[in-house]
Amino acid sequence: MTWLLLIIIGISGGLIVGSGVVAFLTVLDLIPRLAQITRSARYLLYFQWSIVLGASCFTVIDLFNVHLHASEIWLLVPGMFTGLFIGLLAAALTEVINVIPILAKRMHMYQYLPMFILALALGKMVGSLMQWLFFHK
């Protein structure tokens, strides 16, 4: 009886979190917007399936506590794709809530906007590299 209750709670929690992520991606319109910006709308189905398969594969890996026993160098590939996804998600969220244009308007910084965006991107990159290279043990 306890196992049945745990299974029901686990599946319910997974459905709730999964629904929240899908709703978040839908509200941000991340995948169609990415296809529009990169002019690759014909590959939209591949974008969608990559998110579904990526989430499914990493859920299985996490659920069954799979150890790949690979060299640390191989972590660069999934790390790069994870970073790309997080960066695109953050950029989409920023675009949806119009943080940068509102900030530039209020601070009268329109002429400095390209440098401001570059500084944000470089700061994020340097911070991530420092975290992974020096502080992540």
TORPA-4810 file (N, C-alpha, C, O; in nm, 3 decimals):
<nodes>
NODE_1_0.083_-0.120_0.000_0.000_0.000_0.000_0.087_0.126_0.000_0.056_0.224_-0.068_M
NODE_2_0.197_0.123_0.076_0.287_0.238_0.082_0.349_0.265_-0.054_0.363_0.380_-0.096_T
NODE_3_0.388_0.157_-0.125_0.448_0.173_-0.258_0.350_0.235_-0.356_0.388_0.320_-0.436_W
NODE_4_0.227_0.194_-0.349_0.125_0.250_-0.438_0.107_0.399_-0.413_0.096_0.478_-0.507_L
NODE_5_0.104_0.437_-0.286_0.091_0.578_-0.252_0.213_0.657_-0.301_0.198_0.767_-0.354_L
NODE_6_0.333_0.602_-0.285_0.454_0.670_-0.333_0.454_0.683_-0.485_0.496_0.786_-0.538_L
NODE_7_0.409_0.581_-0.554_0.401_0.587_-0.700_0.304_0.695_-0.744_0.334_0.772_-0.836_I
NODE_8_0.189_0.701_-0.681_0.088_0.802_-0.716_0.142_0.943_-0.688_0.123_1.033_-0.770_I
NODE_9_0.207_0.962_-0.574_0.263_1.094_-0.540_0.374_1.131_-0.638_0.382_1.246_-0.682_I
NODE_10_0.459_1.036_-0.673_0.568_1.063_-0.767_0.519_1.100_-0.905_0.566_1.196_-0.966_G
NODE_11_0.424_1.024_-0.955_0.368_1.054_-1.087_0.294_1.188_-1.085_0.305_1.266_-1.180_I
NODE_12_0.221_1.215_-0.979_0.149_1.343_-0.969_0.246_1.459_-0.966_0.226_1.559_-1.034_S
NODE_13_0.352_1.446_-0.887_0.452_1.553_-0.880_0.519_1.575_-1.014_0.541_1.689_-1.055_G
NODE_14_0.553_1.466_-1.083_0.614_1.478_-1.215_0.523_1.544_-1.316_0.568_1.626_-1.396_G
NODE_15_0.396_1.509_-1.312_0.300_1.571_-1.404_0.284_1.720_-1.376_0.272_1.800_-1.469_L
NODE_16_0.283_1.756_-1.249_0.268_1.897_-1.213_0.389_1.977_-1.258_0.375_2.083_-1.319_I
NODE_17_0.508_1.927_-1.227_0.631_1.998_-1.267_0.644_2.003_-1.419_0.677_2.108_-1.475_V
NODE_18_0.617_1.891_-1.485_0.624_1.888_-1.631_0.524_1.983_-1.695_0.557_2.052_-1.792_G
NODE_19_0.404_1.988_-1.641_0.303_2.081_-1.693_0.346_2.225_-1.673_0.323_2.310_-1.760_S
NODE_20_0.407_2.252_-1.559_0.456_2.388_-1.533_0.566_2.428_-1.630_0.566_2.541_-1.679_G
NODE_21_0.659_2.338_-1.659_0.766_2.367_-1.753_0.710_2.389_-1.893_0.749_2.483_-1.962_V
NODE_22_0.620_2.303_-1.934_0.559_2.318_-2.067_0.481_2.449_-2.075_0.487_2.519_-2.177_V
NODE_23_0.408_2.483_-1.971_0.334_2.610_-1.970_0.430_2.728_-1.976_0.404_2.826_-2.045_A
NODE_24_0.540_2.718_-1.905_0.640_2.825_-1.904_0.700_2.842_-2.044_0.712_2.955_-2.093_F
NODE_25_0.737_2.732_-2.108_0.793_2.739_-2.243_0.689_2.789_-2.343_0.723_2.859_-2.438_L
NODE_26_0.563_2.754_-2.321_0.457_2.798_-2.411_0.432_2.948_-2.395_0.416_3.019_-2.495_T
NODE_27_0.428_2.995_-2.272_0.405_3.137_-2.247_0.520_3.220_-2.304_0.497_3.326_-2.362_V
NODE_28_0.643_3.172_-2.287_0.758_3.245_-2.340_0.767_3.233_-2.492_0.836_3.313_-2.556_L
NODE_29_0.699_3.136_-2.550_0.702_3.114_-2.695_0.846_3.094_-2.742_0.886_3.144_-2.847_D
NODE_30_0.921_3.018_-2.663_1.066_3.003_-2.684_1.099_2.931_-2.814_1.181_2.980_-2.891_L
NODE_31_1.039_2.818_-2.838_1.077_2.737_-2.953_1.039_2.803_-3.086_1.123_2.813_-3.175_I
NODE_32_0.915_2.849_-3.103_0.883_2.918_-3.229_0.963_3.047_-3.249_1.001_3.081_-3.361_P
NODE_33_0.989_3.118_-3.141_1.068_3.242_-3.152_1.212_3.210_-3.193_1.270_3.281_-3.275_R
NODE_34_1.269_3.105_-3.137_1.404_3.064_-3.174_1.409_3.026_-3.322_1.503_3.063_-3.393_L
NODE_35_1.309_2.954_-3.367_1.304_2.916_-3.508_1.287_3.039_-3.597_1.342_3.044_-3.707_A
NODE_36_1.212_3.136_-3.551_1.192_3.258_-3.629_1.321_3.339_-3.637_1.358_3.387_-3.745_Q
NODE_37_1.390_3.355_-3.526_1.512_3.436_-3.524_1.621_3.371_-3.608_1.693_3.441_-3.681_I
NODE_38_1.635_3.240_-3.600_1.740_3.170_-3.675_1.698_3.135_-3.817_1.775_3.074_-3.891_T
NODE_39_1.577_3.172_-3.855_1.522_3.143_-3.988_1.529_2.993_-4.019_1.567_2.952_-4.129_R
NODE_40_1.492_2.914_-3.921_1.495_2.769_-3.939_1.361_2.708_-3.901_1.355_2.606_-3.832_S
NODE_41_1.254_2.769_-3.946_1.120_2.722_-3.912_1.094_2.581_-3.965_1.012_2.508_-3.910_A
NODE_42_1.164_2.543_-4.072_1.142_2.409_-4.125_1.194_2.300_-4.030_1.159_2.183_-4.044_R
NODE_43_1.277_2.339_-3.933_1.330_2.244_-3.835_1.257_2.253_-3.701_1.306_2.201_-3.601_Y
NODE_44_1.142_2.317_-3.698_1.068_2.338_-3.574_1.036_2.206_-3.504_1.043_2.198_-3.381_L
NODE_45_1.002_2.105_-3.579_0.972_1.975_-3.521_1.094_1.916_-3.451_1.082_1.852_-3.346_L
NODE_46_1.213_1.938_-3.508_1.336_1.890_-3.444_1.363_1.963_-3.313_1.409_1.902_-3.216_Y
NODE_47_1.335_2.093_-3.310_1.351_2.169_-3.186_1.262_2.111_-3.077_1.305_2.090_-2.963_F
NODE_48_1.137_2.087_-3.113_1.041_2.036_-3.015_1.081_1.898_-2.965_1.078_1.871_-2.844_Q
NODE_49_1.119_1.810_-3.058_1.157_1.675_-3.017_1.287_1.673_-2.936_1.304_1.588_-2.849_W
NODE_50_1.378_1.765_-2.964_1.502_1.768_-2.885_1.473_1.805_-2.740_1.538_1.752_-2.649_S
NODE_51_1.377_1.893_-2.717_1.341_1.927_-2.579_1.272_1.809_-2.512_1.301_1.778_-2.396_I
NODE_52_1.181_1.745_-2.582_1.110_1.629_-2.524_1.207_1.515_-2.494_1.205_1.459_-2.385_V
NODE_53_1.292_1.481_-2.591_1.387_1.370_-2.570_1.493_1.404_-2.467_1.533_1.318_-2.389_L
NODE_54_1.539_1.529_-2.466_1.637_1.569_-2.365_1.580_1.560_-2.224_1.646_1.508_-2.134_G
NODE_55_1.459_1.609_-2.206_1.395_1.601_-2.074_1.370_1.456_-2.034_1.391_1.418_-1.919_A
NODE_56_1.327_1.374_-2.130_1.300_1.233_-2.100_1.427_1.157_-2.065_1.430_1.082_-1.968_S
NODE_57_1.532_1.177_-2.144_1.659_1.106_-2.119_1.718_1.145_-1.984_1.760_1.058_-1.908_C
NODE_58_1.721_1.274_-1.954_1.779_1.315_-1.827_1.691_1.279_-1.708_1.742_1.263_-1.597_F
NODE_59_1.561_1.266_-1.729_1.474_1.217_-1.623_1.506_1.071_-1.591_1.515_1.033_-1.475_T
NODE_60_1.522_0.990_-1.695_1.557_0.849_-1.675_1.694_0.836_-1.610_1.711_0.755_-1.518_V
NODE_61_1.791_0.915_-1.654_1.925_0.911_-1.596_1.919_0.949_-1.448_1.985_0.886_-1.365_I
NODE_62_1.840_1.051_-1.414_1.828_1.093_-1.275_1.750_0.992_-1.193_1.786_0.964_-1.078_D
NODE_63_1.643_0.938_-1.250_1.558_0.844_-1.176_1.631_0.716_-1.141_1.618_0.666_-1.029_L
NODE_64_1.708_0.663_-1.235_1.776_0.537_-1.211_1.921_0.556_-1.165_1.995_0.459_-1.155_F
NODE_65_1.960_0.680_-1.138_2.092_0.711_-1.085_2.202_0.649_-1.172_2.290_0.579_-1.122_N
NODE_66_2.195_0.675_-1.300_2.289_0.619_-1.397_2.423_0.692_-1.386_2.428_0.814_-1.383_V
NODE_67_2.530_0.615_-1.381_2.665_0.669_-1.382_2.728_0.634_-1.516_2.735_0.517_-1.552_H
NODE_68_2.773_0.734_-1.589_2.827_0.710_-1.722_2.974_0.675_-1.721_3.024_0.619_-1.818_L
NODE_69_3.047_0.707_-1.614_3.190_0.678_-1.601_3.267_0.728_-1.722_3.351_0.656_-1.777_H
NODE_70_3.240_0.849_-1.761_3.308_0.910_-1.876_3.408_1.013_-1.824_3.400_1.058_-1.710_A
NODE_71_3.501_1.047_-1.908_3.600_1.148_-1.876_3.531_1.283_-1.858_3.425_1.308_-1.914_S
NODE_72_3.594_1.369_-1.779_3.535_1.502_-1.756_3.528_1.583_-1.884_3.445_1.673_-1.896_E
NODE_73_3.613_1.553_-1.978_3.613_1.626_-2.106_3.480_1.606_-2.178_3.434_1.696_-2.248_I
NODE_74_3.417_1.489_-2.161_3.289_1.461_-2.227_3.175_1.542_-2.167_3.069_1.554_-2.227_W
NODE_75_3.198_1.598_-2.048_3.094_1.682_-1.987_3.080_1.816_-2.057_2.981_1.887_-2.036_L
NODE_76_3.177_1.851_-2.141_3.169_1.977_-2.214_3.048_1.981_-2.307_2.983_2.085_-2.320_L
NODE_77_3.019_1.869_-2.372_2.910_1.867_-2.469_2.774_1.888_-2.402_2.702_1.980_-2.440_V
NODE_78_2.735_1.805_-2.303_2.605_1.832_-2.240_2.604_1.965_-2.164_2.501_2.030_-2.155_P
NODE_79_2.719_2.004_-2.110_2.726_2.133_-2.041_2.703_2.248_-2.135_2.637_2.346_-2.100_G
NODE_80_2.757_2.237_-2.255_2.738_2.342_-2.354_2.591_2.352_-2.396_2.536_2.462_-2.405_M
NODE_81_2.528_2.237_-2.421_2.388_2.240_-2.461_2.298_2.287_-2.346_2.200_2.358_-2.369_F
NODE_82_2.331_2.248_-2.223_2.254_2.295_-2.108_2.269_2.446_-2.093_2.171_2.516_-2.067_T
NODE_83_2.391_2.495_-2.109_2.413_2.639_-2.102_2.340_2.715_-2.211_2.286_2.823_-2.187_G
NODE_84_2.340_2.659_-2.331_2.266_2.721_-2.441_2.117_2.729_-2.409_2.053_2.832_-2.431_L
NODE_85_2.063_2.620_-2.356_1.921_2.618_-2.324_1.888_2.720_-2.215_1.791_2.795_-2.227_F
NODE_86_1.968_2.722_-2.108_1.943_2.817_-1.998_1.957_2.961_-2.048_1.879_3.048_-2.012_I
NODE_87_2.059_2.985_-2.131_2.078_3.119_-2.186_1.962_3.162_-2.273_1.916_3.276_-2.264_G
NODE_88_1.915_3.071_-2.358_1.801_3.103_-2.443_1.675_3.125_-2.361_1.594_3.213_-2.392_L
NODE_89_1.658_3.045_-2.257_1.542_3.061_-2.170_1.547_3.195_-2.099_1.445_3.264_-2.089_L
NODE_90_1.664_3.232_-2.048_1.677_3.362_-1.980_1.655_3.477_-2.078_1.591_3.576_-2.045_A
NODE_91_1.709_3.463_-2.200_1.690_3.568_-2.301_1.543_3.580_-2.339_1.492_3.691_-2.356_A
NODE_92_1.474_3.467_-2.352_1.332_3.470_-2.385_1.251_3.535_-2.274_1.160_3.614_-2.300_A
NODE_93_1.284_3.502_-2.150_1.214_3.562_-2.037_1.238_3.712_-2.032_1.147_3.790_-2.006_L
NODE_94_1.362_3.752_-2.057_1.395_3.894_-2.059_1.319_3.966_-2.171_1.271_4.077_-2.152_T
NODE_95_1.310_3.901_-2.286_1.240_3.963_-2.399_1.091_3.975_-2.372_1.029_4.074_-2.409_E
NODE_96_1.034_3.874_-2.308_0.890_3.875_-2.283_0.853_3.986_-2.185_0.753_4.054_-2.204_V
NODE_97_0.932_4.003_-2.081_0.896_4.105_-1.982_0.961_4.240_-2.012_0.946_4.334_-1.935_I
NODE_98_1.033_4.249_-2.125_1.089_4.375_-2.173_1.177_4.446_-2.070_1.167_4.567_-2.053_N
NODE_99_1.261_4.372_-2.001_1.346_4.430_-1.897_1.445_4.528_-1.957_1.457_4.641_-1.908_V
NODE_100_1.516_4.488_-2.060_1.624_4.570_-2.114_1.570_4.700_-2.176_1.625_4.807_-2.146_I
NODE_101_1.467_4.697_-2.262_1.418_4.825_-2.316_1.364_4.920_-2.209_1.385_5.041_-2.217_P
NODE_102_1.297_4.866_-2.109_1.245_4.952_-2.002_1.360_5.012_-1.922_1.357_5.131_-1.889_I
NODE_103_1.461_4.931_-1.892_1.577_4.981_-1.818_1.651_5.087_-1.899_1.690_5.190_-1.844_L
NODE_104_1.670_5.063_-2.028_1.739_5.160_-2.113_1.660_5.292_-2.122_1.719_5.400_-2.124_A
NODE_105_1.529_5.282_-2.128_1.446_5.403_-2.137_1.451_5.483_-2.008_1.465_5.606_-2.010_K
NODE_106_1.441_5.414_-1.896_1.439_5.485_-1.767_1.575_5.546_-1.732_1.581_5.650_-1.666_R
NODE_107_1.682_5.482_-1.776_1.816_5.533_-1.744_1.873_5.618_-1.858_1.988_5.663_-1.850_M
NODE_108_1.794_5.641_-1.963_1.836_5.721_-2.079_1.968_5.667_-2.136_2.065_5.741_-2.153_H
NODE_109_1.969_5.536_-2.166_2.092_5.469_-2.210_2.076_5.407_-2.349_2.145_5.309_-2.377_M
NODE_110_1.991_5.458_-2.435_1.970_5.393_-2.564_2.097_5.381_-2.646_2.116_5.281_-2.716_Y
NODE_111_2.185_5.481_-2.640_2.306_5.474_-2.720_2.404_5.370_-2.667_2.492_5.325_-2.740_Q
NODE_112_2.389_5.331_-2.540_2.479_5.232_-2.480_2.417_5.092_-2.476_2.476_5.001_-2.418_Y
NODE_113_2.301_5.074_-2.536_2.230_4.947_-2.529_2.310_4.828_-2.582_2.311_4.724_-2.516_L
NODE_114_2.378_4.836_-2.697_2.458_4.720_-2.742_2.569_4.683_-2.644_2.597_4.565_-2.622_P
NODE_115_2.634_4.783_-2.585_2.739_4.754_-2.487_2.680_4.694_-2.360_2.741_4.608_-2.297_M
NODE_116_2.561_4.740_-2.322_2.494_4.687_-2.203_2.460_4.539_-2.221_2.482_4.459_-2.131_F
NODE_117_2.407_4.504_-2.338_2.373_4.364_-2.365_2.499_4.278_-2.371_2.500_4.167_-2.319_I
NODE_118_2.605_4.330_-2.433_2.731_4.257_-2.438_2.789_4.238_-2.298_2.841_4.131_-2.267_L
NODE_119_2.779_4.340_-2.214_2.828_4.328_-2.076_2.749_4.223_-1.998_2.807_4.147_-1.921_A
NODE_120_2.618_4.218_-2.019_2.537_4.114_-1.954_2.579_3.975_-1.998_2.595_3.885_-1.915_L
NODE_121_2.598_3.957_-2.128_2.636_3.825_-2.180_2.775_3.785_-2.132_2.795_3.671_-2.089_A
NODE_122_2.869_3.876_-2.139_3.006_3.843_-2.094_3.012_3.819_-1.945_3.085_3.731_-1.899_L
NODE_123_2.935_3.896_-1.868_2.930_3.874_-1.723_2.874_3.738_-1.688_2.925_3.671_-1.598_G
NODE_124_2.771_3.698_-1.758_2.712_3.565_-1.736_2.813_3.456_-1.772_2.827_3.357_-1.699_K
NODE_125_2.882_3.474_-1.884_2.979_3.374_-1.928_3.096_3.364_-1.831_3.135_3.253_-1.793_M
NODE_126_3.152_3.476_-1.789_3.266_3.474_-1.697_3.223_3.417_-1.562_3.297_3.338_-1.502_V
NODE_127_3.106_3.455_-1.514_3.057_3.401_-1.388_3.037_3.250_-1.393_3.071_3.180_-1.299_G
NODE_128_2.982_3.201_-1.503_2.962_3.056_-1.517_3.095_2.983_-1.525_3.112_2.878_-1.463_S
NODE_129_3.189_3.038_-1.602_3.321_2.974_-1.612_3.391_2.971_-1.477_3.451_2.870_-1.441_L
NODE_130_3.385_3.081_-1.402_3.448_3.082_-1.269_3.383_2.979_-1.177_3.452_2.908_-1.103_M
NODE_131_3.250_2.971_-1.183_3.179_2.874_-1.099_3.225_2.732_-1.129_3.255_2.655_-1.037_Q
NODE_132_3.231_2.696_-1.256_3.264_2.559_-1.294_3.412_2.529_-1.286_3.450_2.416_-1.255_W
NODE_133_3.498_2.626_-1.313_3.640_2.598_-1.314_3.705_2.610_-1.176_3.800_2.537_-1.146_L
NODE_134_3.655_2.699_-1.092_3.723_2.724_-0.964_3.645_2.680_-0.842_3.706_2.635_-0.745_F
NODE_135_3.513_2.692_-0.843_3.437_2.670_-0.721_3.359_2.539_-0.719_3.312_2.500_-0.613_F
NODE_136_3.344_2.473_-0.830_3.266_2.349_-0.836_3.357_2.230_-0.808_3.442_2.196_-0.890_H
NODE_137_3.340_2.170_-0.696_3.425_2.054_-0.658_3.341_1.930_-0.646_3.394_1.823_-0.615_K
</nodes>
